[in-house]
């Protein structure tokens, strides 16, 4: 049996790859109780909020407790229509009646009876998706459901509009106040980058490319997979760290110039595996992966990636569609099913792991061109492929700590 060569690479590429840990003789003194949250996440959240680390832990505890109450509402049969965290950390739940709102408040959560709600907004966005998938609206950078605003929000880049974009915006405007159009967009790109060195690399006719490692999962037969951004495994090629082979792409839903979903998987070599911690690039202890429960919009979020390291922010929204511009002259690509965040990323971070508390959230997909990140509390924006959707689509189970 050969020693797992990927274990030494782990911190450099986001999620760690397995290595054995030797244990000594049992000690008479009991081991200290581990902290509820990784110190790196606590310190990054404290800096981004401008509060003490004790206050950051209290925020995470309150966030987790409210998410549990939201789950309890569902078990009690209360119909909800979307939920999000306000800037002060309060989980607000959409419901359809005053009676349901009272039940939500009985669970200690805020309630709202909106004019539209998530279901109606999803239907409007689906109609815009259908148009965009027929003809790419070059210049319309993204469109998504904005739960707090109770609208579908469309972002448009400055400059000349293509005919397809003008038609798309006319359709969007036909929905009246349910759609908000903002001319503040920036061109977006999938964030793999041409790279002459190492990290998670593959080679195709365009050159050598690099991404960051995402999450490990397994199927019902125990086969191990790397769950990644689809464009990181789109060619279904062999994946390497330096010259060491560790996985091979087996499926991707991303195709340049065609309607796409940015999820994909690679089968991990039998003598390598993906461990259940996310590296924090020297800012503190690695973060244990306990599950993949989706965090509500507004929840604290951090990501690990080989270009920008450990950066943090918050979830913005789900059910996001984007138009990715190909920086090498190829066709634009409309990608649906993403989530947006205020986490800063750059080229080469694609595929890297997002985590909220101890719950795995997704893998970096893309972000604005020219964005620069420095420090764990850098402001920015990015898009990620939700992990729970990828696990469900491929019938996989997340490897947890």
C-alpha positions in Angstrom: 0.0 0.0 0.0 1.4 3.4 -0.9 1.2 6.3 1.6 -1.5 8.8 0.7 0.5 11.4 -1.1 -2.4 13.9 -1.1 -2.5 14.3 2.6 0.5 16.6 2.5 -1.2 18.9 0.0 -4.4 19.4 2.0 -4.0 22.9 3.4 -2.8 24.3 0.1 -6.0 23.3 -1.7 -9.0 23.8 0.5 -10.3 20.5 1.8 -7.8 18.1 3.4 -7.0 14.7 2.0 -6.7 11.8 4.4 -3.7 10.9 6.5 -3.5 8.5 9.5 -3.1 10.0 12.9 -1.1 8.1 15.5 -2.4 8.1 19.1 -0.3 7.6 22.2 -1.1 5.8 25.4 -4.3 6.8 27.2 -3.8 9.7 29.5 -5.2 9.9 33.0 -6.3 13.5 32.4 -9.5 13.8 30.3 -9.2 15.6 27.0 -10.4 19.2 26.9 -13.8 19.8 25.4 -13.3 21.0 21.8 -14.8 24.4 20.9 -18.2 24.4 19.3 -16.9 26.3 16.3 -13.5 26.5 14.7 -11.4 29.4 16.1 -10.6 30.6 12.5 -14.3 30.9 11.7 -15.0 32.7 15.0 -12.2 35.2 14.6 -13.1 35.9 10.9 -16.8 36.5 11.8 -15.8 38.8 14.7 -13.6 40.9 12.4 -16.3 41.1 9.7 -19.0 42.2 12.3 -16.7 44.4 14.3 -17.5 42.6 17.6 -15.7 40.5 20.1 -15.1 36.8 19.6 -17.5 36.0 22.5 -20.2 38.0 20.6 -19.4 36.1 17.4 -19.9 32.8 19.2 -23.2 34.0 20.6 -24.2 35.0 17.1 -23.4 31.6 15.7 -25.2 29.9 18.6 -28.3 32.1 18.0 -28.2 31.4 14.3 -28.0 27.6 14.8 -30.8 27.7 17.4 -33.1 29.6 15.0 -32.3 27.2 12.1 -33.4 24.4 14.5 -36.6 26.2 15.2 -37.3 26.6 11.5 -36.8 22.8 11.1 -39.2 22.2 14.0 -41.8 24.4 12.2 -41.7 22.2 9.2 -42.1 19.1 11.4 -45.1 20.7 13.0 -46.7 21.1 9.6 -46.4 24.9 9.4 -46.2 25.9 5.8 -43.4 28.4 5.2 -42.5 30.3 2.0 -38.8 31.2 2.5 -36.7 32.4 5.4 -33.6 34.7 5.8 -31.4 36.3 8.4 -31.7 40.0 8.9 -28.4 42.0 9.4 -28.9 41.8 13.2 -29.1 38.0 13.0 -32.9 37.5 13.3 -34.4 34.7 11.2 -37.5 36.0 9.4 -40.0 33.5 7.9 -42.5 34.1 5.1 -45.9 32.6 5.7 -49.3 33.0 4.1 -51.6 33.9 7.0 -51.8 35.7 10.3 -52.4 32.3 12.0 -49.3 30.8 10.6 -47.3 34.0 11.6 -48.5 33.5 15.2 -47.1 29.9 15.1 -43.8 31.2 13.8 -43.6 33.7 16.6 -44.4 31.0 19.1 -41.2 29.4 18.0 -39.2 32.6 18.7 -38.8 33.6 15.1 -39.9 36.7 13.2 -42.7 36.3 10.7 -43.9 38.2 7.6 -46.9 37.7 5.3 -45.4 39.0 2.0 -47.2 40.2 -1.1 -45.5 37.5 -3.2 -43.2 35.1 -1.3 -40.6 32.6 -2.4 -42.9 30.3 -4.4 -44.3 33.1 -6.6 -40.8 34.6 -7.1 -39.4 31.2 -8.1 -42.0 31.0 -10.8 -41.2 34.4 -12.2 -37.5 33.6 -12.1 -38.1 30.2 -13.9 -39.8 32.1 -16.7 -36.7 34.3 -17.1 -34.5 31.2 -16.9 -36.4 29.7 -19.8 -35.9 32.8 -22.0 -32.1 33.0 -21.1 -31.6 29.3 -21.8 -33.0 29.8 -25.3 -30.8 32.8 -26.1 -28.0 34.0 -23.9 -28.7 37.6 -22.6 -25.1 38.9 -23.0 -24.8 41.9 -20.6 -27.3 40.7 -18.1 -24.9 39.3 -15.4 -27.3 37.7 -13.0 -30.9 37.3 -11.8 -32.1 35.8 -8.6 -34.9 35.6 -6.0 -34.4 38.3 -3.3 -36.4 37.1 -0.3 -35.9 40.2 2.0 -36.9 42.5 -0.9 -39.7 40.2 -2.1 -38.6 40.6 -5.6 -36.6 39.0 -8.4 -33.5 41.2 -8.8 -31.8 41.5 -12.2 -28.2 42.9 -12.5 -27.1 44.4 -15.7 -23.5 45.3 -16.7 -22.9 48.8 -18.2 -22.3 49.1 -21.9 -24.2 48.2 -25.1 -27.0 45.7 -24.8 -27.3 42.8 -27.1 -30.7 42.2 -28.8 -31.1 39.1 -26.6 -30.4 41.1 -23.5 -32.9 43.8 -24.5 -35.6 41.2 -25.1 -34.8 39.6 -21.7 -35.1 42.9 -19.9 -38.4 43.6 -21.6 -39.7 40.3 -20.3 -38.4 41.1 -16.9 -40.1 44.5 -16.8 -43.4 43.0 -17.8 -43.7 41.5 -14.3 -43.9 45.0 -12.9 -42.8 45.6 -9.3 -42.1 41.9 -8.8 -38.8 42.4 -10.7 -36.2 45.0 -9.8 -33.6 45.8 -12.5 -30.3 47.2 -11.4 -27.6 48.6 -13.8 -24.8 47.8 -11.4 -23.5 44.4 -12.7 -20.0 43.3 -13.4 -18.9 40.8 -16.0 -18.7 37.3 -14.3 -16.4 34.4 -15.0 -16.1 30.9 -13.7 -13.1 31.0 -11.5 -10.7 28.4 -12.7 -7.5 29.9 -14.0 -4.7 29.0 -16.4 -1.9 28.2 -14.1 1.7 27.0 -15.0 2.3 25.3 -11.6 0.6 22.9 -9.3 -2.6 22.6 -7.1 -5.5 20.6 -8.4 -4.7 20.7 -12.1 -5.7 19.2 -15.4 -4.6 19.8 -19.0 -6.7 20.2 -22.1 -6.2 21.7 -25.5 -6.3 25.2 -24.0 -3.5 24.6 -21.6 -3.0 23.7 -17.9 -5.7 24.7 -15.4 -6.1 24.9 -11.7 -9.1 24.6 -9.2 -9.4 24.1 -5.5 -10.6 20.9 -3.8 -14.2 20.7 -2.6 -15.9 18.0 -0.5 -15.6 14.2 -0.3 -18.6 12.0 -0.5 -19.5 8.3 -1.2 -22.1 6.3 -3.0 -24.1 3.3 -1.6 -21.2 1.0 -2.6 -18.6 3.0 -0.7 -16.9 4.4 -3.8 -15.3 7.8 -3.0 -15.9 10.9 -5.0 -14.8 14.5 -5.0 -17.8 16.9 -5.4 -16.7 19.9 -7.3 -17.8 22.8 -9.5 -18.8 21.3 -12.8 -16.4 23.4 -14.9 -13.5 22.0 -12.8 -14.2 18.5 -14.1 -16.0 19.3 -17.4 -13.4 17.6 -19.5 -13.6 14.4 -17.4 -9.8 14.3 -17.3 -7.3 13.0 -14.8 -6.8 15.4 -11.8 -3.3 15.9 -10.3 -1.6 17.6 -7.4 1.8 18.5 -9.0 2.6 15.2 -10.7 0.5 13.0 -8.3 -2.7 11.6 -9.7 -5.5 11.5 -7.2 -8.9 11.5 -9.1 -10.5 11.4 -12.5 -13.6 13.4 -13.6 -16.6 11.1 -14.2 -19.5 13.5 -14.7 -20.2 17.3 -15.2 -23.3 19.3 -15.9 -21.2 22.3 -17.2 -20.7 22.8 -20.9 -19.3 26.0 -22.4 -21.8 27.9 -24.4 -24.8 25.7 -23.4 -27.4 25.9 -20.6 -25.5 24.5 -17.6 -25.5 23.7 -13.9 -22.0 24.1 -12.3 -21.8 20.7 -10.5 -19.6 17.7 -11.2 -17.9 14.8 -9.6 -14.5 13.0 -9.9 -13.9 9.4 -8.6 -11.0 9.5 -6.1 -8.2 6.9 -6.4 -8.7 3.9 -4.1 -5.5 4.7 -2.1 -6.5 8.4 -1.6 -9.4 9.9 0.2 -10.9 13.3 1.2 -11.0 13.9 4.9 -13.7 15.7 6.8 -12.1 19.0 7.6 -11.7 22.3 5.7 -8.4 24.0 5.8 -8.1 27.6 7.0 -4.8 28.5 5.5 -2.9 29.1 8.7 -5.5 31.3 10.4 -6.5 28.7 13.0 -7.6 25.1 13.4 -9.2 23.3 10.5 -13.0 23.3 10.5 -14.7 19.9 11.0 -17.5 19.0 8.6 -20.5 17.8 10.5 -23.2 17.9 7.9 -24.7 19.7 4.9 -27.7 21.5 6.2 -28.3 24.6 4.0 -27.8 27.9 5.8 -30.5 30.5 5.3 -29.7 33.7 3.4 -27.9 36.1 5.7 -26.0 33.3 7.6 -22.3 33.6 8.2 -20.2 31.8 5.6 -16.5 31.1 5.0 -14.6 29.5 2.1 -11.3 27.9 1.5 -9.5 28.2 -1.9 -6.0 28.0 -3.2 -5.8 31.5 -4.5 -7.4 33.7 -1.8 -7.2 31.2 1.1 -9.7 31.6 3.9 -12.3 34.4 3.2 -15.6 35.0 4.9 -18.9 36.8 4.5 -22.5 35.8 4.4 -25.0 33.9 2.2 -27.0 36.4 0.0 -29.5 34.3 -1.9 -30.3 31.0 -3.6 -31.8 30.1 -6.9 -29.4 32.4 -8.7 -28.8 32.4 -12.5 -25.7 34.0 -14.0 -24.2 34.7 -17.4 -20.5 33.7 -17.4 -18.3 35.4 -20.0 -15.5 33.3 -21.4 -12.2 35.2 -21.1 -10.6 33.3 -23.9 -13.1 34.3 -26.6 -15.5 31.4 -26.3 -19.3 31.7 -26.1 -21.1 33.0 -23.0 -22.7 30.4 -20.7 -25.9 30.7 -18.7 -25.6 28.8 -15.4 -28.6 28.2 -13.2 -29.1 26.8 -9.6 -26.3 28.8 -7.9 -26.2 30.7 -4.6 -24.6 34.1 -4.1 -22.5 35.4 -1.2 -20.4 38.3 0.0 -17.4 36.1 0.2 -14.4 37.3 -1.9 -12.9 34.9 -4.4 -10.6 35.0 -7.4 -9.5 32.9 -10.3 -8.3 29.4 -9.2 -10.7 29.3 -6.2 -13.3 27.4 -8.2 -14.3 24.1 -6.5 -13.2 25.4 -3.1 -15.3 24.5 0.0 -17.8 26.9 1.6 -18.9 26.2 5.2 -21.2 27.8 7.7 -20.5 26.7 11.3 -19.8 23.0 10.8 -22.3 22.6 7.9 -20.8 22.2 4.4 -22.5 24.6 2.0 -21.0 24.3 -1.5 -18.2 24.9 -3.9 -16.9 28.1 -5.5 -18.3 28.6 -9.0 -17.4 32.1 -10.1 -17.3 35.8 -9.4 -16.7 39.3 -10.9 -13.7 39.9 -13.2 -10.9 41.9 -11.6 -12.0 41.3 -8.0 -9.1 41.5 -5.5 -9.2 39.9 -2.1 -6.9 40.5 0.9 -7.6 39.2 4.4 -10.3 37.1 5.9 -12.8 39.9 6.2 -12.4 41.3 2.7 -15.6 42.5 1.1 -16.5 41.0 -2.2 -18.9 38.8 -4.0 -19.0 35.2 -5.4 -21.3 32.5 -6.6 -21.2 28.9 -5.3 -22.8 25.6 -6.3 -24.9 24.4 -3.3 -23.6 21.1 -2.0 -26.9 19.6 -1.0 -28.2 19.9 -4.6 -25.1 18.2 -6.0 -25.3 15.4 -3.4 -29.0 14.8 -4.2 -28.4 14.9 -8.0 -25.6 12.3 -7.9 -27.1 10.2 -5.1 -24.1 10.7 -2.8 -23.6 10.9 1.0 -21.3 13.6 2.4 -18.3 12.3 4.3 -18.6 13.8 7.8 -16.4 14.2 10.8 
